[in-house]
Amino acid sequence: MGLLLIEGVVFVAASVAITVIVLLWSRPLIARWVADEHTTVVGALFAAAVLVYAVVLAFVVFVVWAQWGAADSSIVAEAASMVSAYRATEVLPQPQQKQAQDGLRAFANNEIETEWSRTATLKPHTTADNLNPVWAAFRTFQPTDPMPVAAEQDAIGRMSDLEEKQHMVHLAGEGTLPDVFWLVLLVGAVGTVAFSYVMAMENARVHAVASGALAAMLAILLFLVYALNFPFSGAVHVSQQPIQHALLMFDEIDRH
């Protein structure tokens, strides 16, 4: 989080500095191009541009935050399903029970090691599914009495639920902001700040403060979008604590 704060401060400070420098350099030129009688028209266009860009930016922030929240919820749901599936392995006899429980532990640890390190790019899977050993343990158990059969069916249902939650986690990490949105956001930010240059202000210091404040606000929001854009590998990623909690619960279940 400390590095993220430094990156954010540097980005915002650089945006404000560039905005003010370009403004002070361009003021004499703009004063010759834009007459006083154009101020009303320029002001109306500036207000319209700010409104349109604000709507687009608010929409993008909402979408990215919703995507981040969905990823966080999917991790919590997956962790809960892990605990439920681990408990369900108690229906299995040995050595299938140990095989299934070891498989679930390996699955949880693999989620921590790989899910938060992979990029949000869909790639072909080159390794076997991490839940395969757990499913293999259930397939080798063939109960004949009604009670064990019902318990096994319930356990298989819990495993199927975990499998579904696993895919939800993967898909939540894939949905990033398309590149075209970044083009719109960056061009819109530059255009909005540029519009502020042609506003008629006699005092250069006041003009610089106003344009700099606008640039700072836009830079903060753009950095927020950037930080939340990758729920697992981004600057602000979802917590690993739900998976770690599931591993602790595995230990608690084993103590009975």
N, C-alpha and C positions, 0 to 999 in steps of 0.2 A: 504493500500500500504506500510505503514511503517513496518508492521509485515512481509509482503512478502519480503521486502528488507532484513530484519534481517535473515529470513529463508534462503534466497539465499546466503547471505554472510557466514552464518554458514556452509551451505552445501559445498560451494566452498572451504572455509578455511579448513574444515575437510578433504576434498578430497586431497587437496595439502599437508596437514600435514601427512596424512597416506602414500601418495605417496613418500614423501621425507624420512620418517622414514624407510619404507620398503626398499627403494633404498639404503640408507646408511648401513642398516643391511646386505643387500644381495650382495653388491659390492665385498667383499672379496671372497664370494662363487662363484659368477659369473666369477670373474677373473680366478679362477682355472678351471672352466668348459669350458669357451670360449677362445680359443687361438686367437692370433693376425691374423692368416691366415683365420679365419672364419669371420672376420669383413665385408668383401665384401658381402658374402652370407647373413649374418644377416641384413646388411643394405638394401639389395634388398627385403628381406622378410618384414622388417619393413615398407618400403615404400609401398609395396603392401597391407599390412594390414591396414595402415593408409588410403590409397585410397579407399579400399573397405568399411571400416567403415564410412568414410566421405560421401560416396555416400548414404549409408543406413541412416545415421543420417540426411542428408539434405532432403532425401525423407520423413522421419518421421516428421521433422519440417514443411515441406511444407504441408503435409496432415493435421497435427494438426492445423496449422494456417488457412488453407482453411476451416476446420470444424468450427473453432471459428468465422471466417468471415461470414460463412453461417448462424450461429446462430444469429449473430448481425444483418445481413440483414433481417432475418425472423422476428425479433422483430420490426424493423422499419416498415416492410410491414404490420405486424399485427396491430401496432398502427395506421397507416394510414387507414387501413380498419375499425378500431374501430370508427374513426372520421366520415368516410363516412357512416357507418351503423347508427351512432347516428343521423346524419343529415337526413337520410332516414326515421327515425321514425316519422318525422313531418307529414308524410302522414296519420298517424293513428289518429283517434279521441280519446278523453279522455273517459275512463281512460286507454285505451290500450297504448296510447303514453307514459304516465308516467310509466306504467309497463315495457314497453320495454326499456325506458331510464334508469330506476332504475336497470334493469337487466344488461345493458351494463356497468353501473358504477360498479356494483358488480363484473362483469366479469373482468374489468380492475384492480380493487383492488385485486382480487383473483390472477391474474397473477403475480402481484408484490409480494404478500405474499407467494405464493407456488412455482412458477416457479424457483425462485432463491434459494430455499431451498431444493428442491427435489434432490435426487441422480440420477445419470444417469443410473438407472436400470429400465427396463420395468416391471411394476407391474400392476395387475388387478385394474381397477377403481372400487371403492366401493361407490362412490357418484354420484349423477346425474350430467349431463353436465351443466356447468355454463351458457350456452346460452339457456337452455330450457325455462326459463321464457320469454325471448325475442321472441323465436319462438311461444310460447303460445299466446303472444299478437297479433302476426300477424295472427295466425289461427282463432282467434275470430273476426277478422275484415273481413267482407264479403261485399265489395263494389259492386254496380250494375252498376253505370254509367261508361262509357268508360275511362274517365280521371282518376278517382280514381283507377280503375282496373290496368291501365298502370303504375300508380305511385306505386301501391303496388307490382307489378311484378318487377319493378326496385329496390324497397327496399328489396324484397326477394333475388334478385340477389346480392345485396351488403352484405346481411347477409350470403349467401352461400360463398361469397368470404372471409368473416371474418372467417367462420368455417374452410375453407381450410387453411387459414393462421395460425389459432390456431394449427392445426395438424402439420403444417410445423415447428412451434416453438417446439412442443413436440418432434418431430422426430430429430430435430437439436440437442436437448439436450441429446438424447439417444446415438448418435454415438461417442463413446469414443474409445481410442486406445486399441486394444486387449492386453491381458496379455502377449501373446507370443512376442509381439514387445518389451515390457519392458525387458523380458529375453534376447532378442537379443541385445538390447541397453546396458544393464548393463554388460553382458558378453563381448561384443565387446569393451566397454570402458576399462574394467579391462585388457583384452588381449592387447589392443593397448598400454596402459601405461606400462604393463609388458614387451612388446617388447622393449620399450625405455631403459629398464634396461640393456640389453645386448649390447647396443651400446658402442663401445670402446671410453672412455673418461678418460684421465689420471687425470684431475682435478675433484675431487669429488664435489666441489662447483658448477662448471659449469654444471656438470651432473645433480645435484639436481635442479638447476634453470631450465634446459631444460625440465626435466621430470615433475617438478612442474607446469611449464607453460602449458604443454600439458594437465595435469590433470585438471588445472583450466579452460581451454578452453572447454574441454569435459563436465566438471561439469556445466558450465554456460549453455551450450546447452541442457543438460539433464534437468536442472531445468526449462528452458524455455518450454520444452515439457510438463513437469509436470504441470507448471502453466497454460498452455493453454488447457490442456487436457479435462477439464470439463467447457464448455462455460458458464454455469449458476451457478454452485456451486463451481467452482474451485477458485484458488488463484487470477487469473485474469479473471473476468467474464464480460460478456457483460453488457452494461449500461441499467439501468432502465429508463433513461430519456425519451425514446420514449413513453413508457406507461404513464409516468407522464405528458408528453406534451399532450397526448390524453385526459387525465382527465381535464387539463386546457382548452382544446378546447371544451369539453362538457359544461363547465361553460360559455364560450364565446357564444356558440350556444344558450344556455338558456336565454341569455340577450337580444335577438332580440325582 
